[in-house]
């Protein structure tokens, strides 16, 4: 009872961040497959998201990315990867900038990421891009990147400067960021509880080196562990809890994992695994570039007002989880809609379905890898070159 009271106090005192995310980069040395992983649980005020394949054009690489439904011209990419195996995401930071750049010139993180997807091949390319762009950049973010060489890094980036944190320097092979920057002003920013949530949930996988994309889409983004309260509510049997400082939140719109490649594999095998919409209620899909298959059409913005049909369906389920509309009802989560003794909760149903999807997709990926190998041996190019 005391813990629930404390959670309510935190909710009332802490406010409600409209732009917040939880993320991690995992070295291939810590994954079952040997491939690096880039993960983002996206939190945003724009709840209608979609996934699009942007074809190569004007010396720009082909890429797949998450866009807001309201972004009709695809100007800002919020997580994505390109045909060269370069991948990028961000979390907003709130303790880096200390300048007078007008608000109207800010929030350009998605524009920077689209530019990176169009032109970058390696982590070093992204660093050169940051160095070459005119200042102020109009950003305050932790940009996470991986490439086809297996490299990874966070770039804690403000309007005028950045600090790089190389994955190779992480002693446990894992980097985590939420909504503050390690190089920023101490004890400012947001996401400190979520950062500790992630550390706790990832620790068992770090210990044995068994990370897979499903660890994030099916476990971490569907778990209601609260580090400050020291309690995991996921299977607590409670019906209602306060939605505060968990990794999945009411404003979570996707759990996205980009799985890189092993040494010697073609970049076309890079895969985006995405639970679009409120992750606890969502199916997980795989997306690729080029000959590897593209993006499932239900993820595209083909619906009314450029909505993704899949996202709309998941949001309808989410409305059952956050069913109290009056007063402060939006802050209360009906956990029994996600987990219950009967096993009929959305999380319970979706995880079973999604694990079968992973099995099918990995079988397809193995066949595709074999196809690329045969193409290479025969001297026939399996991917387009530019």
Buried (B, 14 or more C-beta within 10 A) or exposed (E): EEEBEBBBEBBEEEEBBEBBBBBBBBBBBBBBBBBBBBBBBBBBEBBBBBBBBBEBEEEBBBBBBBBBBEBEEBEBBBBBBBBBBBBBBBBBBBBBBEEEBEEEEBBBBBBBBBBBBBBBBBBBBBBEBBEEBEEBBBBBBBBBBBBBBBBBBBBBBBBEEBBBBEBEEBEBBBBBBBBBBBBBEEEEBBBBBBBBBBBBBBEEBBEEBEBBBBBBBBBBBBBBBBBBBEBBBBEEEBEEBBBBBBBBBBBBBBBBBBBBBBEEBBBBBBBBBBBBBBBBBBBBBBBBBBBBBEBBEBBBBEBEEBBBBBBBBBBEBBEEBBEEEEEEEBBBBBBBBBBBEEEEBBBBBBBEEBEEBBEEBBEBBEEBBEBBBEBEEEEEEBBEEE
